[in-house]
Amino acid sequence: EVQLVESGGGSVQAGGSLSLDCVGSGYDFTNCRMGWYLQDPGKERKLISLINSDGAVEYGDSVQGRFYISRDNVKNTVHLQMNQLKTEDTGAYFCAARCQRGPSLRTYWGQGTQVTVSA
């Protein structure tokens, strides 16, 4: 069974920092892009950041220059450092593993962890 377990998050004032961690198990994540999505209530999940196993990264426009993602391929972990947080960064953050399986792309999700940024 594929599992993604998140930790971290919490509450902080605007301008502060938080970090998130995700540990994957039950799968070979070598061919997976791992990272984070943010979901506000009633809205679609939006990309925060993804990282390949070779270290190539992608960031959403809203977090460029403020958030930094890293990955440990041996431990199957991904870490998101969030700096200069804004109130609009508030929401549920979901760890994701987007995995290529032959011609198919499948996405696995964690259970989500809340980040609240107050003014």
C-alpha positions as CSV (number, residue, x, y, z in Angstrom):
1,E,0.0,0.0,0.0
2,V,1.4,3.4,-1.0
3,Q,1.4,5.9,1.9
4,L,2.5,9.5,2.1
5,V,2.7,10.8,5.6
6,E,3.0,14.5,6.2
7,S,4.3,16.4,9.2
8,G,5.0,20.0,10.1
9,G,2.8,22.9,9.3
10,G,1.0,24.9,12.0
11,S,0.3,28.5,12.6
12,V,2.6,31.5,12.1
13,Q,2.4,35.2,11.6
14,A,2.9,36.7,8.2
15,G,6.6,37.0,7.3
16,G,7.5,34.0,9.4
17,S,8.7,30.5,8.3
18,L,7.4,27.0,8.6
19,S,8.5,23.6,7.1
20,L,6.7,20.5,5.9
21,D,8.0,17.0,5.6
22,C,6.6,14.0,3.8
23,V,7.7,10.4,4.0
24,G,6.7,7.9,1.3
25,S,6.4,4.1,1.7
26,G,5.1,1.1,-0.1
27,Y,6.4,2.0,-3.5
28,D,9.5,2.7,-5.6
29,F,9.3,6.5,-6.0
30,T,12.3,6.7,-8.4
31,N,10.0,7.5,-11.3
32,C,7.8,9.9,-9.3
33,R,7.8,13.6,-9.0
34,M,7.2,14.3,-5.3
35,G,6.0,17.5,-3.8
36,W,3.2,19.7,-2.5
37,Y,-0.1,21.1,-3.4
38,L,-2.2,23.6,-1.6
39,Q,-6.0,23.5,-1.4
40,D,-8.3,26.1,-0.1
41,P,-11.9,25.1,0.8
42,G,-14.0,24.9,-2.4
43,K,-11.1,25.3,-4.7
44,E,-8.9,23.0,-6.7
45,R,-5.5,22.0,-5.5
46,K,-2.8,24.2,-6.8
47,L,0.8,23.4,-7.4
48,I,3.3,24.6,-4.8
49,S,6.3,22.6,-5.8
50,L,7.5,19.3,-7.3
51,I,10.9,17.7,-7.4
52,N,12.2,14.9,-9.6
53,S,14.5,12.1,-8.3
54,D,17.3,13.8,-10.3
55,G,16.7,17.1,-8.4
56,A,14.9,19.0,-11.0
57,V,12.4,21.3,-9.4
58,E,9.2,23.2,-10.3
59,Y,7.6,25.9,-8.3
60,G,4.2,27.6,-8.5
61,D,4.3,31.3,-9.4
62,S,3.1,32.4,-6.0
63,V,5.9,30.8,-4.1
64,Q,8.9,31.4,-6.3
65,G,11.9,32.7,-4.3
66,R,10.2,32.1,-1.0
67,F,9.7,28.3,-0.8
68,Y,12.4,25.7,-1.3
69,I,11.9,22.0,-1.8
70,S,14.4,19.1,-1.3
71,R,14.3,15.4,-1.5
72,D,16.1,12.4,-0.1
73,N,15.8,9.5,-2.5
74,V,17.1,6.9,-0.1
75,K,14.7,7.8,2.7
76,N,11.8,8.6,0.3
77,T,11.3,12.0,2.0
78,V,10.6,15.4,0.6
79,H,11.0,18.6,2.6
80,L,9.4,22.0,1.9
81,Q,10.9,25.1,3.6
82,M,8.5,28.0,3.5
83,N,9.8,31.5,4.1
84,Q,8.3,34.9,4.0
85,L,4.9,33.4,4.5
86,K,1.8,35.4,3.4
87,T,-1.8,35.1,4.5
88,E,-2.6,33.8,1.1
89,D,-0.4,30.8,1.8
90,T,-3.0,29.6,4.3
91,G,-4.6,26.3,3.5
92,A,-4.3,22.5,3.6
93,Y,-1.0,21.3,2.1
94,F,-1.0,17.9,0.5
95,C,2.0,15.8,-0.2
96,A,1.9,14.3,-3.7
97,A,3.7,11.6,-5.6
98,R,3.1,11.8,-9.4
99,C,4.3,8.5,-10.7
100,Q,4.9,7.4,-14.3
101,R,3.9,3.8,-14.7
102,G,4.5,2.9,-18.4
103,P,2.1,5.1,-20.4
104,S,0.1,6.1,-17.3
105,L,0.6,8.8,-14.8
106,R,-0.8,8.2,-11.4
107,T,-0.9,10.5,-8.4
108,Y,-0.8,9.5,-4.8
109,W,-1.8,11.9,-2.0
110,G,-1.1,12.3,1.6
111,Q,-3.8,13.2,4.1
112,G,-3.0,16.9,4.2
113,T,-1.6,19.2,6.9
114,Q,-2.9,22.7,7.8
115,V,-0.8,25.8,7.4
116,T,-2.3,29.0,8.8
117,V,-0.7,32.4,8.3
118,S,-2.2,35.3,10.2
119,A,-1.8,39.0,9.5
